[in-house]
C-alpha cells in the first residue's frame, strides 16, 4: 500500500485518541477506504465505490484487524453512533457486503492543493533547505 493520509490535530481531543487499539483500527480504516473511485461486482450487479468508502466484508475487516467479527461489528456500531461512519448492505444474499463510508472523508483527505502544487511546494522547500546548508539566508518577501 502506497501513499499517505492526513490526520487532523483535533484527533488529540477526540475520545478515540485515548484508546490505542481503537485508534489503530480507525487509522487502518482510513487507510483502507478508497482514495479513488472504483467498482466492485457482486453477483451480476456492478457497484461504484466512491472515495472514502470500502466494500470490504466484515470477514475481511476481521482479517485486516486480526480480531473477531463481533469486535468489528461492535467497533462499527460505536463509530456509526458517533457519526464517524455510515454503513449499508449492498448486494443480495451471498453476493452482498457491508459498504462503509467515512463521514467527512473528503473534508480531511482532499485539500484544495493539487498534486502538482504539492510537488512544487516540496521542491521549493527542498531548495530553501539546500540554500541554508550552503550558508545562504532566505529573505522573506
N, CA and C atoms as a LAMMPS dump frame, in Angstrom:
ITEM: TIMESTEP
0
ITEM: NUMBER OF ATOMS
423
ITEM: BOX BOUNDS ff ff ff
-5.0000000000000000e+02 5.0000000000000000e+02
-5.0000000000000000e+02 5.0000000000000000e+02
-5.0000000000000000e+02 5.0000000000000000e+02
ITEM: ATOMS id mol type element x y z
1 1 1 N 0.855 -1.166 0
2 1 2 C 0 0 0
3 1 3 C 0.905 1.234 0
4 2 1 N 0.682 2.112 -0.945
5 2 2 C 1.499 3.308 -1.072
6 2 3 C 0.664 4.54 -0.746
7 3 1 N 1.353 5.65 -0.542
8 3 2 C 0.656 6.906 -0.31
9 3 3 C 0.605 7.273 1.158
10 4 1 N -0.163 8.281 1.433
11 4 2 C -0.252 8.807 2.787
12 4 3 C -1.665 9.293 3.057
13 5 1 N -1.95 9.52 4.337
14 5 2 C -3.236 10.069 4.745
15 5 3 C -2.963 11.278 5.631
16 6 1 N -3.953 12.13 5.744
17 6 2 C -3.857 13.28 6.638
18 6 3 C -4.587 12.942 7.934
19 7 1 N -4.011 13.363 9.038
20 7 2 C -4.683 13.219 10.328
21 7 3 C -4.708 14.598 10.97
22 8 1 N -5.895 15.09 11.237
23 8 2 C -6.052 16.426 11.809
24 8 3 C -5.657 16.409 13.278
25 9 1 N -5.059 17.484 13.722
26 9 2 C -4.636 17.574 15.124
27 9 3 C -5.804 17.496 16.109
28 10 1 N -7.021 17.767 15.633
29 10 2 C -8.195 17.661 16.502
30 10 3 C -8.358 16.262 17.089
31 11 1 N -7.719 15.268 16.479
32 11 2 C -7.844 13.895 16.986
33 11 3 C -7.315 13.798 18.424
34 12 1 N -6.411 14.703 18.786
35 12 2 C -5.881 14.703 20.155
36 12 3 C -6.963 14.939 21.194
37 13 1 N -8.035 15.616 20.808
38 13 2 C -9.134 15.918 21.723
39 13 3 C -10.3 14.944 21.575
40 14 1 N -10.164 13.957 20.71
41 14 2 C -11.237 13.006 20.43
42 14 3 C -11.116 11.79 21.35
43 15 1 N -12.238 11.175 21.701
44 15 2 C -12.225 10.014 22.597
45 15 3 C -11.384 8.868 22.055
46 16 1 N -11.299 8.731 20.74
47 16 2 C -10.589 7.586 20.164
48 16 3 C -9.089 7.659 20.435
49 17 1 N -8.582 8.861 20.677
50 17 2 C -7.162 9.03 20.965
51 17 3 C -6.776 8.336 22.273
52 18 1 N -7.736 8.205 23.183
53 18 2 C -7.479 7.608 24.493
54 18 3 C -7.404 6.081 24.46
55 19 1 N -7.828 5.463 23.361
56 19 2 C -7.845 4.001 23.241
57 19 3 C -6.913 3.584 22.102
58 20 1 N -5.681 3.159 22.434
59 20 2 C -4.694 2.847 21.396
60 20 3 C -5.155 1.795 20.38
61 21 1 N -5.917 0.81 20.833
62 21 2 C -6.386 -0.236 19.92
63 21 3 C -7.401 0.329 18.931
64 22 1 N -8.385 1.039 19.447
65 22 2 C -9.408 1.607 18.555
66 22 3 C -8.822 2.701 17.667
67 23 1 N -7.843 3.445 18.163
68 23 2 C -7.153 4.44 17.343
69 23 3 C -6.459 3.75 16.166
70 24 1 N -5.79 2.644 16.444
71 24 2 C -5.123 1.88 15.375
72 24 3 C -6.155 1.376 14.369
73 25 1 N -7.277 0.874 14.853
74 25 2 C -8.328 0.388 13.952
75 25 3 C -8.869 1.534 13.1
76 26 1 N -9.076 2.71 13.715
77 26 2 C -9.606 3.867 12.995
78 26 3 C -8.636 4.306 11.892
79 27 1 N -7.36 4.392 12.225
80 27 2 C -6.369 4.786 11.225
81 27 3 C -6.292 3.75 10.116
82 28 1 N -6.388 2.477 10.47
83 28 2 C -6.398 1.419 9.459
84 28 3 C -7.608 1.578 8.549
85 29 1 N -8.759 1.868 9.129
86 29 2 C -9.977 2.09 8.345
87 29 3 C -9.777 3.241 7.359
88 30 1 N -9.198 4.336 7.825
89 30 2 C -8.936 5.48 6.955
90 30 3 C -8.005 5.09 5.807
91 31 1 N -6.995 4.263 6.116
92 31 2 C -6.044 3.851 5.081
93 31 3 C -6.634 2.848 4.095
94 32 1 N -7.614 2.077 4.53
95 32 2 C -8.165 1.014 3.692
96 32 3 C -9.287 1.47 2.756
97 33 1 N -9.946 2.583 3.057
98 33 2 C -11.029 3.021 2.168
99 33 3 C -10.446 3.53 0.859
100 34 1 N -11.303 3.621 -0.145
101 34 2 C -10.854 4.064 -1.463
102 34 3 C -10.341 5.494 -1.432
103 35 1 N -9.218 5.724 -2.098
104 35 2 C -8.726 7.086 -2.301
105 35 3 C -9.034 7.55 -3.72
106 36 1 N -9.565 6.636 -4.528
107 36 2 C -10.101 6.991 -5.845
108 36 3 C -11.3 6.082 -6.099
109 37 1 N -12.202 6.542 -6.947
110 37 2 C -13.425 5.784 -7.209
111 37 3 C -13.084 4.448 -7.866
112 38 1 N -13.841 3.422 -7.499
113 38 2 C -13.656 2.101 -8.076
114 38 3 C -14.989 1.392 -8.218
115 39 1 N -14.94 0.174 -8.721
116 39 2 C -16.158 -0.612 -8.905
117 39 3 C -15.938 -2.005 -8.346
118 40 1 N -17.033 -2.604 -7.867
119 40 2 C -16.987 -3.973 -7.373
120 40 3 C -18.208 -4.704 -7.924
121 41 1 N -17.987 -5.929 -8.368
122 41 2 C -19.066 -6.751 -8.907
123 41 3 C -19.54 -7.709 -7.823
124 42 1 N -20.815 -7.612 -7.466
125 42 2 C -21.43 -8.529 -6.503
126 42 3 C -22.558 -9.242 -7.225
127 43 1 N -22.388 -10.537 -7.432
128 43 2 C -23.36 -11.261 -8.244
129 43 3 C -23.286 -10.735 -9.661
130 44 1 N -24.408 -10.265 -10.173
131 44 2 C -24.44 -9.69 -11.518
132 44 3 C -24.619 -8.175 -11.5
133 45 1 N -24.355 -7.568 -10.352
134 45 2 C -24.547 -6.127 -10.229
135 45 3 C -23.208 -5.449 -9.962
136 46 1 N -22.945 -4.395 -10.713
137 46 2 C -21.727 -3.614 -10.554
138 46 3 C -22.025 -2.404 -9.675
139 47 1 N -21.273 -2.246 -8.597
140 47 2 C -21.458 -1.135 -7.665
141 47 3 C -20.266 -0.194 -7.754
142 48 1 N -20.534 1.101 -7.729
143 48 2 C -19.481 2.106 -7.687
144 48 3 C -19.145 2.371 -6.228
145 49 1 N -17.863 2.25 -5.91
146 49 2 C -17.386 2.516 -4.556
147 49 3 C -16.618 3.834 -4.63
148 50 1 N -17.126 4.824 -3.933
149 50 2 C -16.597 6.18 -4.026
150 50 3 C -15.395 6.387 -3.106
151 51 1 N -14.764 7.534 -3.264
152 51 2 C -13.671 7.932 -2.382
153 51 3 C -14.203 7.982 -0.951
154 52 1 N -13.44 7.397 -0.02
155 52 2 C -13.851 7.374 1.382
156 52 3 C -14.762 6.217 1.731
157 53 1 N -14.957 5.282 0.784
158 53 2 C -15.809 4.115 1.027
159 53 3 C -14.999 2.83 0.899
160 54 1 N -15.514 1.786 1.518
161 54 2 C -14.936 0.45 1.412
162 54 3 C -16.05 -0.573 1.285
163 55 1 N -15.839 -1.53 0.404
164 55 2 C -16.791 -2.627 0.246
165 55 3 C -16.223 -3.925 0.825
166 56 1 N -15.296 -3.8 1.77
167 56 2 C -14.783 -4.996 2.441
168 56 3 C -15.885 -5.643 3.272
169 57 1 N -15.889 -6.94 3.287
170 57 2 C -16.843 -7.657 4.131
171 57 3 C -16.389 -7.594 5.588
172 58 1 N -17.296 -7.928 6.494
173 58 2 C -16.914 -7.988 7.909
174 58 3 C -15.82 -9.021 8.123
175 59 1 N -15.882 -10.11 7.377
176 59 2 C -14.841 -11.147 7.463
177 59 3 C -13.485 -10.577 7.03
178 60 1 N -13.481 -9.767 5.976
179 60 2 C -12.238 -9.148 5.521
180 60 3 C -11.706 -8.184 6.563
181 61 1 N -12.604 -7.36 7.151
182 61 2 C -12.17 -6.451 8.215
183 61 3 C -11.615 -7.241 9.395
184 62 1 N -12.225 -8.374 9.7
185 62 2 C -11.758 -9.227 10.781
186 62 3 C -10.324 -9.69 10.505
187 63 1 N -10.051 -10.054 9.271
188 63 2 C -8.712 -10.489 8.873
189 63 3 C -7.721 -9.322 8.94
190 64 1 N -8.108 -8.163 8.416
191 64 2 C -7.23 -6.988 8.39
192 64 3 C -6.853 -6.551 9.807
193 65 1 N -7.842 -6.505 10.699
194 65 2 C -7.609 -6.007 12.056
195 65 3 C -7.24 -7.102 13.053
196 66 1 N -7.263 -8.345 12.571
197 66 2 C -6.864 -9.501 13.385
198 66 3 C -7.686 -9.649 14.661
199 67 1 N -9.009 -9.469 14.504
200 67 2 C -9.95 -9.658 15.61
201 67 3 C -11.187 -10.371 15.067
202 68 1 N -12.067 -10.773 15.954
203 68 2 C -13.283 -11.46 15.551
204 68 3 C -14.313 -10.519 14.929
205 69 1 N -15.253 -11.118 14.23
206 69 2 C -16.305 -10.348 13.56
207 69 3 C -17.141 -9.568 14.573
208 70 1 N -17.377 -10.138 15.746
209 70 2 C -18.153 -9.453 16.777
210 70 3 C -17.457 -8.151 17.215
211 71 1 N -16.133 -8.201 17.362
212 71 2 C -15.376 -7 17.743
213 71 3 C -15.481 -5.935 16.647
214 72 1 N -15.443 -6.356 15.392
215 72 2 C -15.576 -5.424 14.267
216 72 3 C -16.97 -4.8 14.287
217 73 1 N -17.982 -5.632 14.448
218 73 2 C -19.358 -5.142 14.474
219 73 3 C -19.553 -4.134 15.608
220 74 1 N -19.046 -4.457 16.792
221 74 2 C -19.157 -3.539 17.931
222 74 3 C -18.44 -2.224 17.66
223 75 1 N -17.256 -2.286 17.072
224 75 2 C -16.491 -1.088 16.749
225 75 3 C -17.246 -0.231 15.733
226 76 1 N -17.767 -0.859 14.685
227 76 2 C -18.533 -0.126 13.678
228 76 3 C -19.804 0.469 14.277
229 77 1 N -20.428 -0.248 15.234
230 77 2 C -21.606 0.3 15.921
231 77 3 C -21.263 1.617 16.615
232 78 1 N -20.143 1.637 17.341
233 78 2 C -19.72 2.843 18.052
234 78 3 C -19.43 3.965 17.063
235 79 1 N -18.684 3.655 16.002
236 79 2 C -18.343 4.682 15.007
237 79 3 C -19.59 5.245 14.344
238 80 1 N -20.551 4.376 14.093
239 80 2 C -21.789 4.839 13.456
240 80 3 C -22.596 5.718 14.415
241 81 1 N -22.687 5.315 15.672
242 81 2 C -23.407 6.126 16.666
243 81 3 C -22.75 7.484 16.855
244 82 1 N -21.43 7.546 16.71
245 82 2 C -20.678 8.794 16.858
246 82 3 C -20.701 9.639 15.587
247 83 1 N -21.306 9.128 14.525
248 83 2 C -21.377 9.876 13.268
249 83 3 C -20.074 9.876 12.486
250 84 1 N -19.204 8.914 12.762
251 84 2 C -17.908 8.851 12.09
252 84 3 C -17.969 8.037 10.794
253 85 1 N -18.878 7.051 10.767
254 85 2 C -19.071 6.243 9.564
255 85 3 C -20.567 6.052 9.318
256 86 1 N -20.868 5.613 8.103
257 86 2 C -22.208 5.151 7.759
258 86 3 C -22.039 3.758 7.172
259 87 1 N -22.986 2.876 7.47
260 87 2 C -22.95 1.502 6.952
261 87 3 C -24.208 1.207 6.186
262 88 1 N -24.04 0.419 5.14
263 88 2 C -25.206 -0.128 4.449
264 88 3 C -24.789 -1.444 3.806
265 89 1 N -25.763 -2.29 3.578
266 89 2 C -25.51 -3.555 2.893
267 89 3 C -25.79 -3.347 1.417
268 90 1 N -24.822 -3.751 0.584
269 90 2 C -25.033 -3.7 -0.858
270 90 3 C -24.997 -5.127 -1.397
271 91 1 N -25.742 -5.368 -2.453
272 91 2 C -25.858 -6.712 -2.997
273 91 3 C -26.973 -7.468 -2.31
274 92 1 N -27.102 -8.728 -2.696
275 92 2 C -28.163 -9.56 -2.12
276 92 3 C -27.62 -10.929 -1.756
277 93 1 N -28.103 -11.427 -0.621
278 93 2 C -27.758 -12.786 -0.2
279 93 3 C -26.266 -13.02 -0.06
280 94 1 N -25.788 -14.116 -0.662
281 94 2 C -24.37 -14.463 -0.575
282 94 3 C -23.491 -13.489 -1.357
283 95 1 N -24.089 -12.75 -2.274
284 95 2 C -23.342 -11.751 -3.036
285 95 3 C -23.595 -10.346 -2.463
286 96 1 N -23.471 -10.228 -1.149
287 96 2 C -23.646 -8.926 -0.504
288 96 3 C -22.433 -8.634 0.362
289 97 1 N -22.285 -7.388 0.701
290 97 2 C -21.188 -6.974 1.574
291 97 3 C -21.593 -5.696 2.296
292 98 1 N -20.776 -5.306 3.258
293 98 2 C -21.018 -4.086 4.008
294 98 3 C -20.267 -2.937 3.352
295 99 1 N -20.99 -1.897 2.996
296 99 2 C -20.37 -0.685 2.452
297 99 3 C -20.167 0.286 3.613
298 100 1 N -18.921 0.63 3.85
299 100 2 C -18.566 1.584 4.902
300 100 3 C -18.235 2.91 4.23
301 101 1 N -18.803 3.984 4.745
302 101 2 C -18.475 5.329 4.272
303 101 3 C -17.95 6.121 5.451
304 102 1 N -16.742 6.653 5.338
305 102 2 C -16.213 7.518 6.385
306 102 3 C -16.807 8.906 6.169
307 103 1 N -17.516 9.386 7.174
308 103 2 C -18.168 10.697 7.108
309 103 3 C -17.081 11.775 7.052
310 104 1 N -17.266 12.733 6.174
311 104 2 C -16.344 13.861 6.02
312 104 3 C -14.945 13.455 5.547
313 105 1 N -14.812 12.282 4.923
314 105 2 C -13.508 11.828 4.445
315 105 3 C -12.872 12.87 3.525
316 106 1 N -13.64 13.356 2.573
317 106 2 C -13.106 14.326 1.605
318 106 3 C -12.664 15.608 2.28
319 107 1 N -13.387 16.032 3.301
320 107 2 C -13.046 17.261 4.012
321 107 3 C -11.636 17.19 4.592
322 108 1 N -11.256 16.029 5.106
323 108 2 C -9.958 15.889 5.751
324 108 3 C -8.869 15.378 4.818
325 109 1 N -9.231 14.584 3.81
326 109 2 C -8.218 13.952 2.971
327 109 3 C -7.964 14.664 1.651
328 110 1 N -8.942 15.363 1.143
329 110 2 C -8.771 16.037 -0.136
330 110 3 C -8.684 17.532 0.103
331 111 1 N -7.496 18.075 -0.031
332 111 2 C -7.316 19.506 0.142
333 111 3 C -7.525 20.233 -1.171
334 112 1 N -7.472 21.539 -1.109
335 112 2 C -7.593 22.344 -2.316
336 112 3 C -6.318 22.281 -3.134
337 113 1 N -5.237 21.917 -2.488
338 113 2 C -3.947 21.844 -3.13
339 113 3 C -3.904 20.633 -4.066
340 114 1 N -3.447 20.815 -5.275
341 114 2 C -3.346 19.71 -6.226
342 114 3 C -2.012 19.005 -6.05
343 115 1 N -1.888 17.821 -6.64
344 115 2 C -0.642 17.073 -6.573
345 115 3 C 0.491 17.896 -7.176
346 116 1 N 0.239 18.579 -8.271
347 116 2 C 1.254 19.412 -8.91
348 116 3 C 1.707 20.518 -7.962
349 117 1 N 0.751 21.147 -7.26
350 117 2 C 1.103 22.192 -6.307
351 117 3 C 1.936 21.629 -5.161
352 118 1 N 1.567 20.431 -4.669
353 118 2 C 2.325 19.819 -3.574
354 118 3 C 3.754 19.532 -4.007
355 119 1 N 3.939 19.013 -5.228
356 119 2 C 5.286 18.733 -5.721
357 119 3 C 6.085 20.03 -5.849
358 120 1 N 5.425 21.08 -6.333
359 120 2 C 6.084 22.384 -6.45
360 120 3 C 6.486 22.923 -5.093
361 121 1 N 5.593 22.793 -4.114
362 121 2 C 5.901 23.256 -2.757
363 121 3 C 7.053 22.457 -2.16
364 122 1 N 7.055 21.15 -2.417
365 122 2 C 8.125 20.298 -1.899
366 122 3 C 9.464 20.696 -2.511
367 123 1 N 9.474 20.976 -3.818
368 123 2 C 10.713 21.408 -4.478
369 123 3 C 11.187 22.745 -3.911
370 124 1 N 10.262 23.666 -3.685
371 124 2 C 10.617 24.981 -3.133
372 124 3 C 11.199 24.823 -1.737
373 125 1 N 10.594 23.973 -0.925
374 125 2 C 11.089 23.739 0.427
375 125 3 C 12.465 23.1 0.391
376 126 1 N 12.647 22.123 -0.496
377 126 2 C 13.936 21.467 -0.638
378 126 3 C 14.992 22.487 -1.05
379 127 1 N 14.642 23.375 -1.982
380 127 2 C 15.563 24.418 -2.42
381 127 3 C 15.954 25.333 -1.273
382 128 1 N 15.007 25.675 -0.406
383 128 2 C 15.289 26.527 0.746
384 128 3 C 16.262 25.841 1.698
385 129 1 N 16.057 24.543 1.916
386 129 2 C 16.937 23.793 2.811
387 129 3 C 18.348 23.72 2.237
388 130 1 N 18.458 23.549 0.925
389 130 2 C 19.77 23.5 0.29
390 130 3 C 20.482 24.838 0.408
391 131 1 N 19.734 25.953 0.269
392 131 2 C 20.325 27.272 0.424
393 131 3 C 20.846 27.463 1.845
394 132 1 N 20.084 26.985 2.831
395 132 2 C 20.518 27.111 4.226
396 132 3 C 21.795 26.313 4.472
397 133 1 N 21.876 25.123 3.888
398 133 2 C 23.062 24.299 4.066
399 133 3 C 24.293 24.958 3.446
400 134 1 N 24.098 25.703 2.374
401 134 2 C 25.212 26.358 1.7
402 134 3 C 25.587 27.68 2.377
403 135 1 N 24.895 28.026 3.458
404 135 2 C 25.235 29.225 4.198
405 135 3 C 24.504 30.465 3.744
406 136 1 N 23.547 30.335 2.88
407 136 2 C 22.763 31.482 2.425
408 136 3 C 21.615 31.729 3.396
409 137 1 N 21.18 32.921 3.481
410 137 2 C 19.991 33.211 4.256
411 137 3 C 18.82 33.379 3.312
412 138 1 N 17.665 33.062 3.8
413 138 2 C 16.464 33.162 2.983
414 138 3 C 15.755 34.455 3.382
415 139 1 N 15.502 35.27 2.407
416 139 2 C 14.802 36.526 2.667
417 139 3 C 13.32 36.317 2.419
418 140 1 N 12.539 36.755 3.382
419 140 2 C 11.09 36.666 3.201
420 140 3 C 10.635 37.857 2.393
421 141 1 N 9.74 37.589 1.446
422 141 2 C 9.35 38.676 0.582
423 141 3 C 7.962 38.907 0.506
